[in-house]
Amino acid sequence: MKKRIGSVAVVVEKREKVSDRINKILSEHADCIIGRMGIPSAEHGLSMISLIVEGTSDQIGAMTGQLGNLPGVNLKSALTSVQVP
């Protein structure tokens, strides 16, 4: 299966309850994360994480599935049609 480039937007409510689990999942899938940016929003009581990813659909799906199952975590992912070797 070919690797594809994409992005994942993660919005976290009540960061203090899930931040350890989020970081563990991201560390386990570090091989498909090209870039990561985290932005806290005290005004809204949220944290946002933006990921640029490169991997197979299965790899990225495994990561987003684990993240999406955490309480208070909402995400959207988009994979481009660009394939990389």
All heavy atoms as a GROMACS GRO file, in nm:
protein
  624
    1MET      N    1   0.085  -0.118   0.000
    1MET     CA    2   0.000   0.000   0.000
    1MET      C    3   0.089   0.124   0.000
    1MET      O    4   0.184   0.134   0.076
    1MET     CB    5  -0.090  -0.003   0.124
    1MET     CG    6  -0.194   0.106   0.125
    1MET     SD    7  -0.305   0.098   0.267
    1MET     CE    8  -0.418  -0.026   0.211
    2LYS      N    9   0.056   0.219  -0.085
    2LYS     CA   10   0.135   0.342  -0.097
    2LYS      C   11   0.106   0.437   0.018
    2LYS      O   12  -0.004   0.441   0.072
    2LYS     CB   13   0.102   0.413  -0.228
    2LYS     CG   14   0.148   0.340  -0.351
    2LYS     CD   15   0.288   0.378  -0.383
    2LYS     CE   16   0.327   0.319  -0.518
    2LYS     NZ   17   0.458   0.355  -0.555
    3LYS      N   18   0.209   0.515   0.051
    3LYS     CA   19   0.193   0.619   0.153
    3LYS      C   20   0.132   0.743   0.090
    3LYS      O   21   0.155   0.771  -0.028
    3LYS     CB   22   0.329   0.655   0.213
    3LYS     CG   23   0.388   0.547   0.299
    3LYS     CD   24   0.517   0.597   0.361
    3LYS     CE   25   0.575   0.495   0.455
    3LYS     NZ   26   0.697   0.546   0.519
    4ARG      N   27   0.054   0.815   0.171
    4ARG     CA   28  -0.008   0.939   0.126
    4ARG      C   29   0.021   1.049   0.226
    4ARG      O   30   0.052   1.025   0.341
    4ARG     CB   31  -0.159   0.918   0.112
    4ARG     CG   32  -0.190   0.815   0.003
    4ARG     CD   33  -0.332   0.769   0.003
    4ARG     NE   34  -0.424   0.880  -0.022
    4ARG     CZ   35  -0.554   0.868  -0.015
    4ARG    NH1   36  -0.610   0.754   0.020
    4ARG    NH2   37  -0.632   0.971  -0.039
    5ILE      N   38   0.010   1.172   0.179
    5ILE     CA   39   0.029   1.290   0.262
    5ILE      C   40  -0.108   1.341   0.305
    5ILE      O   41  -0.203   1.338   0.226
    5ILE     CB   42   0.102   1.402   0.183
    5ILE    CG1   43   0.236   1.354   0.131
    5ILE    CG2   44   0.114   1.529   0.265
    5ILE    CD1   45   0.344   1.349   0.233
    6GLY      N   46  -0.118   1.390   0.428
    6GLY     CA   47  -0.245   1.443   0.475
    6GLY      C   48  -0.229   1.529   0.598
    6GLY      O   49  -0.118   1.560   0.641
    7SER      N   50  -0.343   1.569   0.653
    7SER     CA   51  -0.342   1.649   0.775
    7SER      C   52  -0.450   1.599   0.870
    7SER      O   53  -0.549   1.540   0.827
    7SER     CB   54  -0.363   1.797   0.743
    7SER     OG   55  -0.490   1.816   0.685
    8VAL      N   56  -0.426   1.623   0.998
    8VAL     CA   57  -0.522   1.584   1.101
    8VAL      C   58  -0.538   1.704   1.195
    8VAL      O   59  -0.438   1.758   1.244
    8VAL     CB   60  -0.474   1.461   1.182
    8VAL    CG1   61  -0.576   1.423   1.288
    8VAL    CG2   62  -0.445   1.343   1.089
    9ALA      N   63  -0.661   1.746   1.216
    9ALA     CA   64  -0.690   1.854   1.310
    9ALA      C   65  -0.758   1.792   1.432
    9ALA      O   66  -0.858   1.722   1.420
    9ALA     CB   67  -0.782   1.957   1.246
   10VAL      N   68  -0.700   1.818   1.549
   10VAL     CA   69  -0.750   1.760   1.674
   10VAL      C   70  -0.791   1.873   1.768
   10VAL      O   71  -0.713   1.965   1.791
   10VAL     CB   72  -0.641   1.673   1.742
   10VAL    CG1   73  -0.696   1.606   1.866
   10VAL    CG2   74  -0.582   1.571   1.645
   11VAL      N   75  -0.912   1.866   1.822
   11VAL     CA   76  -0.959   1.962   1.921
   11VAL      C   77  -0.982   1.885   2.050
   11VAL      O   78  -1.053   1.784   2.051
   11VAL     CB   79  -1.089   2.032   1.876
   11VAL    CG1   80  -1.140   2.127   1.984
   11VAL    CG2   81  -1.066   2.107   1.745
   12VAL      N   82  -0.920   1.934   2.158
   12VAL     CA   83  -0.923   1.864   2.286
   12VAL      C   84  -0.993   1.950   2.391
   12VAL      O   85  -0.953   2.063   2.415
   12VAL     CB   86  -0.779   1.831   2.334
   12VAL    CG1   87  -0.784   1.752   2.464
   12VAL    CG2   88  -0.702   1.757   2.226
   13GLU      N   89  -1.096   1.893   2.452
   13GLU     CA   90  -1.161   1.956   2.566
   13GLU      C   91  -1.102   1.894   2.693
   13GLU      O   92  -1.070   1.776   2.694
   13GLU     CB   93  -1.311   1.928   2.564
   13GLU     CG   94  -1.382   1.979   2.440
   13GLU     CD   95  -1.527   1.935   2.438
   13GLU    OE1   96  -1.603   1.979   2.526
   13GLU    OE2   97  -1.562   1.855   2.350
   14LYS      N   98  -1.087   1.970   2.798
   14LYS     CA   99  -1.036   1.919   2.925
   14LYS      C  100  -0.904   1.845   2.907
   14LYS      O  101  -0.890   1.727   2.938
   14LYS     CB  102  -1.141   1.831   2.993
   14LYS     CG  103  -1.268   1.907   3.021
   14LYS     CD  104  -1.374   1.822   3.084
   14LYS     CE  105  -1.499   1.907   3.104
   14LYS     NZ  106  -1.617   1.829   3.128
   15ARG      N  107  -0.809   1.917   2.854
   15ARG     CA  108  -0.677   1.863   2.820
   15ARG      C  109  -0.613   1.787   2.934
   15ARG      O  110  -0.549   1.683   2.914
   15ARG     CB  111  -0.586   1.978   2.776
   15ARG     CG  112  -0.445   1.938   2.742
   15ARG     CD  113  -0.365   2.059   2.697
   15ARG     NE  114  -0.368   2.168   2.792
   15ARG     CZ  115  -0.275   2.188   2.885
   15ARG    NH1  116  -0.173   2.108   2.894
   15ARG    NH2  117  -0.283   2.291   2.966
   16GLU      N  118  -0.630   1.836   3.056
   16GLU     CA  119  -0.563   1.775   3.170
   16GLU      C  120  -0.605   1.630   3.192
   16GLU      O  121  -0.531   1.552   3.250
   16GLU     CB  122  -0.587   1.856   3.298
   16GLU     CG  123  -0.732   1.869   3.342
   16GLU     CD  124  -0.814   1.973   3.267
   16GLU    OE1  125  -0.757   2.051   3.188
   16GLU    OE2  126  -0.936   1.975   3.287
   17LYS      N  127  -0.722   1.590   3.141
   17LYS     CA  128  -0.771   1.453   3.161
   17LYS      C  129  -0.716   1.355   3.058
   17LYS      O  130  -0.711   1.235   3.085
   17LYS     CB  131  -0.923   1.450   3.157
   17LYS     CG  132  -0.987   1.520   3.274
   17LYS     CD  133  -1.135   1.500   3.275
   17LYS     CE  134  -1.196   1.563   3.399
   17LYS     NZ  135  -1.338   1.533   3.412
   18VAL      N  136  -0.677   1.403   2.940
   18VAL     CA  137  -0.637   1.310   2.833
   18VAL      C  138  -0.500   1.339   2.772
   18VAL      O  139  -0.456   1.265   2.684
   18VAL     CB  140  -0.743   1.307   2.720
   18VAL    CG1  141  -0.872   1.247   2.768
   18VAL    CG2  142  -0.763   1.443   2.659
   19SER      N  143  -0.431   1.441   2.818
   19SER     CA  144  -0.306   1.479   2.752
   19SER      C  145  -0.201   1.367   2.755
   19SER      O  146  -0.130   1.347   2.656
   19SER     CB  147  -0.248   1.607   2.811
   19SER     OG  148  -0.216   1.588   2.947
   20ASP      N  149  -0.192   1.293   2.864
   20ASP     CA  150  -0.096   1.182   2.870
   20ASP      C  151  -0.128   1.076   2.766
   20ASP      O  152  -0.038   1.025   2.699
   20ASP     CB  153  -0.094   1.119   3.009
   20ASP     CG  154  -0.031   1.209   3.115
   20ASP    OD1  155   0.042   1.303   3.076
   20ASP    OD2  156  -0.055   1.185   3.234
   21ARG      N  157  -0.255   1.043   2.752
   21ARG     CA  158  -0.294   0.940   2.654
   21ARG      C  159  -0.274   0.989   2.511
   21ARG      O  160  -0.232   0.913   2.424
   21ARG     CB  161  -0.438   0.896   2.678
   21ARG     CG  162  -0.449   0.813   2.807
   21ARG     CD  163  -0.586   0.755   2.824
   21ARG     NE  164  -0.670   0.859   2.885
   21ARG     CZ  165  -0.799   0.848   2.908
   21ARG    NH1  166  -0.862   0.738   2.874
   21ARG    NH2  167  -0.867   0.945   2.964
   22ILE      N  168  -0.302   1.117   2.487
   22ILE     CA  169  -0.281   1.172   2.353
   22ILE      C  170  -0.133   1.164   2.317
   22ILE      O  171  -0.096   1.118   2.208
   22ILE     CB  172  -0.331   1.318   2.344
   22ILE    CG1  173  -0.483   1.321   2.350
   22ILE    CG2  174  -0.281   1.386   2.216
   22ILE    CD1  175  -0.542   1.460   2.362
   23ASN      N  176  -0.047   1.210   2.407
   23ASN     CA  177   0.096   1.208   2.379
   23ASN      C  178   0.149   1.066   2.360
   23ASN      O  179   0.237   1.043   2.277
   23ASN     CB  180   0.173   1.279   2.491
   23ASN     CG  181   0.157   1.429   2.480
   23ASN    OD1  182   0.154   1.484   2.371
   23ASN    ND2  183   0.145   1.496   2.593
   24LYS      N  184   0.094   0.970   2.432
   24LYS     CA  185   0.136   0.831   2.416
   24LYS      C  186   0.099   0.780   2.277
   24LYS      O  187   0.181   0.717   2.208
   24LYS     CB  188   0.072   0.743   2.523
   24LYS     CG  189   0.116   0.600   2.518
   24LYS     CD  190   0.058   0.516   2.630
   24LYS     CE  191   0.118   0.378   2.624
   24LYS     NZ  192   0.022   0.272   2.632
   25ILE      N  193  -0.023   0.808   2.233
   25ILE     CA  194  -0.067   0.765   2.100
   25ILE      C  195   0.017   0.831   1.993
   25ILE      O  196   0.062   0.766   1.898
   25ILE     CB  197  -0.217   0.797   2.081
   25ILE    CG1  198  -0.301   0.709   2.174
   25ILE    CG2  199  -0.259   0.778   1.935
   25ILE    CD1  200  -0.447   0.752   2.184
   26LEU      N  201   0.042   0.962   2.006
   26LEU     CA  202   0.123   1.031   1.906
   26LEU      C  203   0.266   0.977   1.904
   26LEU      O  204   0.326   0.964   1.796
   26LEU     CB  205   0.122   1.182   1.931
   26LEU     CG  206  -0.014   1.251   1.913
   26LEU    CD1  207  -0.004   1.399   1.946
   26LEU    CD2  208  -0.068   1.230   1.773
   27SER      N  209   0.320   0.943   2.018
   27SER     CA  210   0.455   0.885   2.023
   27SER      C  211   0.459   0.748   1.957
   27SER      O  212   0.555   0.715   1.887
   27SER     CB  213   0.502   0.872   2.168
   27SER     OG  214   0.523   0.999   2.224
   28GLU      N  215   0.355   0.669   1.977
   28GLU     CA  216   0.348   0.536   1.916
   28GLU      C  217   0.340   0.544   1.764
   28GLU      O  218   0.380   0.452   1.694
   28GLU     CB  219   0.228   0.459   1.969
   28GLU     CG  220   0.242   0.417   2.114
   28GLU     CD  221   0.112   0.360   2.173
   28GLU    OE1  222   0.008   0.361   2.104
   28GLU    OE2  223   0.118   0.317   2.289
   29HIS      N  224   0.288   0.655   1.713
   29HIS     CA  225   0.270   0.672   1.568
   29HIS      C  226   0.363   0.780   1.512
   29HIS      O  227   0.337   0.836   1.405
   29HIS     CB  228   0.124   0.706   1.538
   29HIS     CG  229   0.030   0.596   1.573
   29HIS    ND1  230   0.007   0.488   1.491
   29HIS    CD2  231  -0.045   0.574   1.685
   29HIS    CE1  232  -0.079   0.406   1.549
   29HIS    NE2  233  -0.111   0.457   1.668
   30ALA      N  234   0.472   0.806   1.581
   30ALA     CA  235   0.565   0.912   1.541
   30ALA      C  236   0.623   0.889   1.402
   30ALA      O  237   0.659   0.985   1.333
   30ALA     CB  238   0.678   0.924   1.643
   31ASP      N  239   0.630   0.764   1.358
   31ASP     CA  240   0.688   0.735   1.227
   31ASP      C  241   0.605   0.791   1.111
   31ASP      O  242   0.657   0.809   1.001
   31ASP     CB  243   0.706   0.584   1.209
   31ASP     CG  244   0.577   0.506   1.226
   31ASP    OD1  245   0.495   0.543   1.312
   31ASP    OD2  246   0.558   0.407   1.152
   32CYS      N  247   0.478   0.824   1.135
   32CYS     CA  248   0.399   0.881   1.026
   32CYS      C  249   0.365   1.028   1.048
   32CYS      O  250   0.289   1.086   0.972
   32CYS     CB  251   0.273   0.797   1.001
   32CYS     SG  252   0.150   0.798   1.129
   33ILE      N  253   0.422   1.090   1.152
   33ILE     CA  254   0.398   1.232   1.178
   33ILE      C  255   0.517   1.313   1.127
   33ILE      O  256   0.629   1.296   1.175
   33ILE     CB  257   0.374   1.259   1.328
   33ILE    CG1  258   0.249   1.184   1.374
   33ILE    CG2  259   0.360   1.409   1.353
   33ILE    CD1  260   0.226   1.190   1.524
   34ILE      N  261   0.492   1.399   1.030
   34ILE     CA  262   0.596   1.485   0.975
   34ILE      C  263   0.610   1.611   1.060
   34ILE      O  264   0.720   1.657   1.087
   34ILE     CB  265   0.563   1.525   0.829
   34ILE    CG1  266   0.562   1.402   0.740
   34ILE    CG2  267   0.662   1.628   0.777
   34ILE    CD1  268   0.512   1.430   0.599
   35GLY      N  269   0.497   1.668   1.100
   35GLY     CA  270   0.499   1.792   1.178
   35GLY      C  271   0.382   1.798   1.273
   35GLY      O  272   0.277   1.737   1.249
   36ARG      N  273   0.402   1.871   1.382
   36ARG     CA  274   0.299   1.882   1.485
   36ARG      C  275   0.303   2.023   1.544
   36ARG      O  276   0.411   2.075   1.574
   36ARG     CB  277   0.326   1.780   1.594
   36ARG     CG  278   0.238   1.794   1.716
   36ARG     CD  279   0.278   1.692   1.822
   36ARG     NE  280   0.207   1.715   1.945
   36ARG     CZ  281   0.217   1.641   2.053
   36ARG    NH1  282   0.297   1.537   2.054
   36ARG    NH2  283   0.148   1.669   2.161
   37MET      N  284   0.186   2.084   1.558
   37MET     CA  285   0.177   2.215   1.621
   37MET      C  286   0.060   2.211   1.720
   37MET      O  287  -0.050   2.170   1.684
   37MET     CB  288   0.153   2.323   1.516
   37MET     CG  289   0.138   2.462   1.575
   37MET     SD  290   0.120   2.593   1.451
   37MET     CE  291  -0.019   2.538   1.356
   38GLY      N  292   0.085   2.252   1.842
   38GLY     CA  293  -0.019   2.257   1.943
   38GLY      C  294  -0.046   2.401   1.984
   38GLY      O  295   0.046   2.479   2.004
   39ILE      N  296  -0.174   2.434   1.996
   39ILE     CA  297  -0.213   2.570   2.032
   39ILE      C  298  -0.318   2.562   2.143
   39ILE      O  299  -0.429   2.513   2.120
   39ILE     CB  300  -0.272   2.645   1.911
   39ILE    CG1  301  -0.172   2.649   1.797
   39ILE    CG2  302  -0.316   2.786   1.952
   39ILE    CD1  303  -0.226   2.700   1.668
   40PRO      N  304  -0.285   2.612   2.262
   40PRO     CA  305  -0.386   2.617   2.368
   40PRO      C  306  -0.473   2.741   2.351
   40PRO      O  307  -0.428   2.845   2.306
   40PRO     CB  308  -0.302   2.627   2.495
   40PRO     CG  309  -0.177   2.696   2.451
   40PRO     CD  310  -0.154   2.655   2.308
   41SER      N  311  -0.600   2.726   2.386
   41SER     CA  312  -0.692   2.840   2.381
   41SER      C  313  -0.761   2.850   2.517
   41SER      O  314  -0.866   2.790   2.540
   41SER     CB  315  -0.795   2.821   2.270
   41SER     OG  316  -0.890   2.926   2.274
   42ALA      N  317  -0.700   2.928   2.606
   42ALA     CA  318  -0.758   2.946   2.739
   42ALA      C  319  -0.895   3.013   2.730
   42ALA      O  320  -0.985   2.984   2.808
   42ALA     CB  321  -0.663   3.029   2.826
   43GLU      N  322  -0.909   3.100   2.633
   43GLU     CA  323  -1.035   3.172   2.614
   43GLU      C  324  -1.152   3.077   2.593
   43GLU      O  325  -1.262   3.098   2.643
   43GLU     CB  326  -1.023   3.266   2.494
   43GLU     CG  327  -1.149   3.340   2.460
   43GLU     CD  328  -1.134   3.426   2.336
   43GLU    OE1  329  -1.020   3.444   2.289
   43GLU    OE2  330  -1.237   3.473   2.286
   44HIS      N  331  -1.128   2.969   2.518
   44HIS     CA  332  -1.234   2.873   2.488
   44HIS      C  333  -1.224   2.746   2.571
   44HIS      O  334  -1.309   2.658   2.560
   44HIS     CB  335  -1.232   2.837   2.340
   44HIS     CG  336  -1.251   2.955   2.249
   44HIS    ND1  337  -1.371   3.023   2.241
   44HIS    CD2  338  -1.166   3.017   2.165
   44HIS    CE1  339  -1.358   3.122   2.154
   44HIS    NE2  340  -1.235   3.121   2.107
   45GLY      N  341  -1.119   2.733   2.650
   45GLY     CA  342  -1.100   2.613   2.730
   45GLY      C  343  -1.068   2.490   2.647
   45GLY      O  344  -1.104   2.378   2.684
   46LEU      N  345  -1.002   2.511   2.534
   46LEU     CA  346  -0.971   2.404   2.441
   46LEU      C  347  -0.822   2.404   2.408
   46LEU      O  348  -0.754   2.505   2.427
   46LEU     CB  349  -1.047   2.421   2.309
   46LEU     CG  350  -1.198   2.426   2.314
   46LEU    CD1  351  -1.252   2.468   2.178
   46LEU    CD2  352  -1.254   2.292   2.355
   47SER      N  353  -0.775   2.294   2.355
   47SER     CA  354  -0.642   2.287   2.295
   47SER      C  355  -0.659   2.230   2.155
   47SER      O  356  -0.743   2.142   2.133
   47SER     CB  357  -0.550   2.197   2.376
   47SER     OG  358  -0.525   2.252   2.503
   48MET      N  359  -0.581   2.281   2.063
   48MET     CA  360  -0.586   2.232   1.926
   48MET      C  361  -0.449   2.178   1.888
   48MET      O  362  -0.347   2.236   1.924
   48MET     CB  363  -0.625   2.344   1.829
   48MET     CG  364  -0.771   2.378   1.832
   48MET     SD  365  -0.828   2.509   1.940
   48MET     CE  366  -0.712   2.634   1.944
   49ILE      N  367  -0.450   2.067   1.817
   49ILE     CA  368  -0.327   2.007   1.765
   49ILE      C  369  -0.345   1.990   1.616
   49ILE      O  370  -0.446   1.935   1.570
   49ILE     CB  371  -0.299   1.870   1.830
   49ILE    CG1  372  -0.290   1.883   1.982
   49ILE    CG2  373  -0.170   1.809   1.773
   49ILE    CD1  374  -0.288   1.749   2.054
   50SER      N  375  -0.248   2.038   1.541
   50SER     CA  376  -0.248   2.022   1.397
   50SER      C  377  -0.133   1.929   1.359
   50SER      O  378  -0.019   1.952   1.400
   50SER     CB  379  -0.230   2.158   1.330
   50SER     OG  380  -0.222   2.144   1.191
   51LEU      N  381  -0.164   1.823   1.284
   51LEU     CA  382  -0.063   1.726   1.243
   51LEU      C  383  -0.053   1.720   1.092
   51LEU      O  384  -0.156   1.723   1.022
   51LEU     CB  385  -0.100   1.585   1.292
   51LEU     CG  386  -0.121   1.565   1.441
   51LEU    CD1  387  -0.180   1.426   1.467
   51LEU    CD2  388   0.010   1.583   1.516
   52ILE      N  389   0.068   1.712   1.042
   52ILE     CA  390   0.093   1.680   0.902
   52ILE      C  391   0.144   1.537   0.903
   52ILE      O  392   0.239   1.504   0.975
   52ILE     CB  393   0.196   1.773   0.837
   52ILE    CG1  394   0.154   1.920   0.852
   52ILE    CG2  395   0.218   1.736   0.690
   52ILE    CD1  396   0.020   1.953   0.789
   53VAL      N  397   0.080   1.451   0.826
   53VAL     CA  398   0.110   1.308   0.832
   53VAL      C  399   0.149   1.252   0.696
   53VAL      O  400   0.110   1.305   0.592
   53VAL     CB  401  -0.009   1.228   0.889
   53VAL    CG1  402  -0.035   1.265   1.034
   53VAL    CG2  403  -0.134   1.249   0.807
   54GLU      N  404   0.228   1.144   0.701
   54GLU     CA  405   0.265   1.069   0.581
   54GLU      C  406   0.261   0.922   0.620
   54GLU      O  407   0.334   0.878   0.709
   54GLU     CB  408   0.405   1.106   0.535
   54GLU     CG  409   0.454   1.021   0.418
   54GLU     CD  410   0.598   1.050   0.383
   54GLU    OE1  411   0.637   1.168   0.380
   54GLU    OE2  412   0.673   0.953   0.363
   55GLY      N  413   0.174   0.847   0.556
   55GLY     CA  414   0.164   0.705   0.588
   55GLY      C  415   0.057   0.640   0.503
   55GLY      O  416  -0.010   0.705   0.423
   56THR      N  417   0.040   0.511   0.524
   56THR     CA  418  -0.066   0.440   0.454
   56THR      C  419  -0.199   0.477   0.519
   56THR      O  420  -0.204   0.527   0.632
   56THR     CB  421  -0.046   0.288   0.462
   56THR    OG1  422  -0.058   0.247   0.599
   56THR    CG2  423   0.090   0.246   0.407
   57SER      N  424  -0.306   0.451   0.448
   57SER     CA  425  -0.439   0.477   0.504
   57SER      C  426  -0.459   0.400   0.633
   57SER      O  427  -0.521   0.449   0.727
   57SER     CB  428  -0.547   0.439   0.403
   57SER     OG  429  -0.538   0.519   0.288
   58ASP      N  430  -0.406   0.278   0.638
   58ASP     CA  431  -0.419   0.196   0.759
   58ASP      C  432  -0.344   0.256   0.877
   58ASP      O  433  -0.395   0.259   0.989
   58ASP     CB  434  -0.368   0.054   0.734
   58ASP     CG  435  -0.459  -0.025   0.641
   58ASP    OD1  436  -0.574   0.017   0.619
   58ASP    OD2  437  -0.414  -0.130   0.590
   59GLN      N  438  -0.221   0.305   0.854
   59GLN     CA  439  -0.143   0.365   0.962
   59GLN      C  440  -0.211   0.490   1.018
   59GLN      O  441  -0.225   0.506   1.139
   59GLN     CB  442  -0.003   0.404   0.912
   59GLN     CG  443   0.088   0.289   0.884
   59GLN     CD  444   0.218   0.337   0.819
   59GLN    OE1  445   0.217   0.418   0.728
   59GLN    NE2  446   0.329   0.284   0.868
   60ILE      N  447  -0.253   0.577   0.928
   60ILE     CA  448  -0.317   0.702   0.971
   60ILE      C  449  -0.452   0.673   1.034
   60ILE      O  450  -0.489   0.733   1.135
   60ILE     CB  451  -0.327   0.799   0.852
   60ILE    CG1  452  -0.184   0.837   0.806
   60ILE    CG2  453  -0.407   0.924   0.890
   60ILE    CD1  454  -0.176   0.906   0.674
   61GLY      N  455  -0.525   0.577   0.980
   61GLY     CA  456  -0.654   0.539   1.037
   61GLY      C  457  -0.641   0.481   1.177
   61GLY      O  458  -0.726   0.505   1.263
   62ALA      N  459  -0.534   0.404   1.201
   62ALA     CA  460  -0.512   0.347   1.334
   62ALA      C  461  -0.488   0.459   1.435
   62ALA      O  462  -0.545   0.458   1.546
   62ALA     CB  463  -0.394   0.251   1.332
   63MET      N  464  -0.407   0.557   1.397
   63MET     CA  465  -0.378   0.667   1.487
   63MET      C  466  -0.503   0.751   1.515
   63MET      O  467  -0.536   0.780   1.630
   63MET     CB  468  -0.267   0.757   1.430
   63MET     CG  469  -0.233   0.875   1.518
   63MET     SD  470  -0.110   0.985   1.446
   63MET     CE  471  -0.198   1.050   1.306
   64THR      N  472  -0.574   0.789   1.409
   64THR     CA  473  -0.691   0.874   1.428
   64THR      C  474  -0.803   0.799   1.501
   64THR      O  475  -0.878   0.859   1.578
   64THR     CB  476  -0.743   0.931   1.295
   64THR    OG1  477  -0.772   0.824   1.205
   64THR    CG2  478  -0.641   1.025   1.233
   65GLY      N  479  -0.813   0.669   1.480
   65GLY     CA  480  -0.912   0.590   1.552
   65GLY      C  481  -0.886   0.589   1.701
   65GLY      O  482  -0.979   0.605   1.782
   66GLN      N  483  -0.760   0.572   1.739
   66GLN     CA  484  -0.724   0.572   1.881
   66GLN      C  485  -0.749   0.709   1.943
   66GLN      O  486  -0.803   0.719   2.054
   66GLN     CB  487  -0.579   0.530   1.900
   66GLN     CG  488  -0.553   0.385   1.870
   66GLN     CD  489  -0.405   0.350   1.877
   66GLN    OE1  490  -0.323   0.430   1.920
   66GLN    NE2  491  -0.372   0.230   1.833
   67LEU      N  492  -0.710   0.814   1.873
   67LEU     CA  493  -0.732   0.949   1.924
   67LEU      C  494  -0.882   0.980   1.936
   67LEU      O  495  -0.927   1.036   2.035
   67LEU     CB  496  -0.665   1.053   1.834
   67LEU     CG  497  -0.513   1.057   1.836
   67LEU    CD1  498  -0.461   1.145   1.723
   67LEU    CD2  499  -0.461   1.105   1.970
   68GLY      N  500  -0.957   0.945   1.834
   68GLY     CA  501  -1.099   0.976   1.830
   68GLY      C  502  -1.180   0.903   1.936
   68GLY      O  503  -1.290   0.947   1.970
   69ASN      N  504  -1.127   0.794   1.990
   69ASN     CA  505  -1.197   0.719   2.094
   69ASN      C  506  -1.176   0.778   2.233
   69ASN      O  507  -1.240   0.732   2.329
   69ASN     CB  508  -1.154   0.572   2.093
   69ASN     CG  509  -1.220   0.495   1.980
   69ASN    OD1  510  -1.331   0.525   1.941
   69ASN    ND2  511  -1.149   0.398   1.927
   70LEU      N  512  -1.088   0.875   2.246
   70LEU     CA  513  -1.064   0.936   2.377
   70LEU      C  514  -1.177   1.034   2.409
   70LEU      O  515  -1.225   1.105   2.320
   70LEU     CB  516  -0.930   1.010   2.378
   70LEU     CG  517  -0.805   0.925   2.360
   70LEU    CD1  518  -0.682   1.014   2.352
   70LEU    CD2  519  -0.790   0.825   2.474
   71PRO      N  520  -1.219   1.038   2.536
   71PRO     CA  521  -1.326   1.132   2.573
   71PRO      C  522  -1.281   1.277   2.559
   71PRO      O  523  -1.169   1.312   2.596
   71PRO     CB  524  -1.354   1.098   2.720
   71PRO     CG  525  -1.230   1.030   2.769
   71PRO     CD  526  -1.168   0.962   2.650
   72GLY      N  527  -1.366   1.360   2.499
   72GLY     CA  528  -1.336   1.502   2.484
   72GLY      C  529  -1.243   1.534   2.369
   72GLY      O  530  -1.194   1.646   2.357
   73VAL      N  531  -1.217   1.436   2.282
   73VAL     CA  532  -1.130   1.458   2.166
   73VAL      C  533  -1.214   1.449   2.040
   73VAL      O  534  -1.284   1.350   2.017
   73VAL     CB  535  -1.014   1.354   2.161
   73VAL    CG1  536  -0.935   1.370   2.033
   73VAL    CG2  537  -0.925   1.369   2.283
   74ASN      N  538  -1.208   1.554   1.959
   74ASN     CA  539  -1.275   1.557   1.830
   74ASN      C  540  -1.170   1.580   1.723
   74ASN      O  541  -1.077   1.659   1.745
   74ASN     CB  542  -1.378   1.671   1.825
   74ASN     CG  543  -1.488   1.650   1.924
   74ASN    OD1  544  -1.571   1.562   1.906
   74ASN    ND2  545  -1.489   1.728   2.031
   75LEU      N  546  -1.182   1.512   1.611
   75LEU     CA  547  -1.082   1.532   1.507
   75LEU      C  548  -1.141   1.514   1.369
   75LEU      O  549  -1.245   1.453   1.352
   75LEU     CB  550  -0.962   1.439   1.528
   75LEU     CG  551  -0.982   1.288   1.519
   75LEU    CD1  552  -0.971   1.238   1.377
   75LEU    CD2  553  -0.879   1.219   1.605
   76LYS      N  554  -1.069   1.570   1.274
   76LYS     CA  555  -1.099   1.553   1.132
   76LYS      C  556  -0.968   1.528   1.062
   76LYS      O  557  -0.866   1.591   1.093
   76LYS     CB  558  -1.165   1.677   1.072
   76LYS     CG  559  -1.304   1.704   1.118
   76LYS     CD  560  -1.398   1.599   1.065
   76LYS     CE  561  -1.540   1.628   1.113
   76LYS     NZ  562  -1.633   1.525   1.074
   77SER      N  563  -0.968   1.436   0.968
   77SER     CA  564  -0.847   1.410   0.892
   77SER      C  565  -0.878   1.420   0.744
   77SER      O  566  -0.992   1.398   0.701
   77SER     CB  567  -0.790   1.272   0.926
   77SER     OG  568  -0.883   1.170   0.893
   78ALA      N  569  -0.776   1.455   0.668
   78ALA     CA  570  -0.789   1.464   0.523
   78ALA      C  571  -0.661   1.411   0.462
   78ALA      O  572  -0.552   1.456   0.497
   78ALA     CB  573  -0.812   1.608   0.480
   79LEU      N  574  -0.676   1.313   0.375
   79LEU     CA  575  -0.561   1.260   0.303
   79LEU      C  576  -0.569   1.308   0.159
   79LEU      O  577  -0.676   1.306   0.097
   79LEU     CB  578  -0.561   1.107   0.305
   79LEU     CG  579  -0.539   1.042   0.441
   79LEU    CD1  580  -0.544   0.890   0.428
   79LEU    CD2  581  -0.408   1.085   0.500
   80THR      N  582  -0.456   1.353   0.106
   80THR     CA  583  -0.452   1.398  -0.031
   80THR      C  584  -0.437   1.277  -0.124
   80THR      O  585  -0.412   1.164  -0.079
   80THR     CB  586  -0.333   1.492  -0.055
   80THR    OG1  587  -0.212   1.420  -0.040
   80THR    CG2  588  -0.338   1.610   0.042
   81SER      N  589  -0.451   1.301  -0.251
   81SER     CA  590  -0.430   1.195  -0.348
   81SER      C  591  -0.282   1.179  -0.382
   81SER      O  592  -0.245   1.089  -0.457
   81SER     CB  593  -0.510   1.222  -0.475
   81SER     OG  594  -0.470   1.346  -0.531
   82VAL      N  595  -0.197   1.265  -0.325
   82VAL     CA  596  -0.054   1.259  -0.348
   82VAL      C  597   0.003   1.134  -0.283
   82VAL      O  598  -0.016   1.112  -0.162
   82VAL     CB  599   0.019   1.384  -0.292
   82VAL    CG1  600   0.169   1.373  -0.308
   82VAL    CG2  601  -0.035   1.509  -0.360
   83GLN      N  602   0.068   1.050  -0.361
   83GLN     CA  603   0.130   0.930  -0.309
   83GLN      C  604   0.281   0.946  -0.310
   83GLN      O  605   0.337   1.005  -0.403
   83GLN     CB  606   0.090   0.807  -0.390
   83GLN     CG  607  -0.056   0.776  -0.380
   83GLN     CD  608  -0.093   0.646  -0.451
   83GLN    OE1  609  -0.010   0.584  -0.514
   83GLN    NE2  610  -0.218   0.607  -0.438
   84VAL      N  611   0.345   0.898  -0.206
   84VAL     CA  612   0.491   0.906  -0.195
   84VAL      C  613   0.546   0.766  -0.182
   84VAL      O  614   0.477   0.675  -0.132
   84VAL     CB  615   0.534   0.995  -0.076
   84VAL    CG1  616   0.497   1.140  -0.100
   84VAL    CG2  617   0.474   0.947   0.054
   85PRO      N  618   0.670   0.746  -0.227
   85PRO     CA  619   0.727   0.609  -0.220
   85PRO      C  620   0.753   0.564  -0.078
   85PRO      O  621   0.762   0.638   0.014
   85PRO     CB  622   0.857   0.621  -0.297
   85PRO     CG  623   0.881   0.765  -0.322
   85PRO     CD  624   0.757   0.838  -0.289
   0.00000   0.00000   0.00000
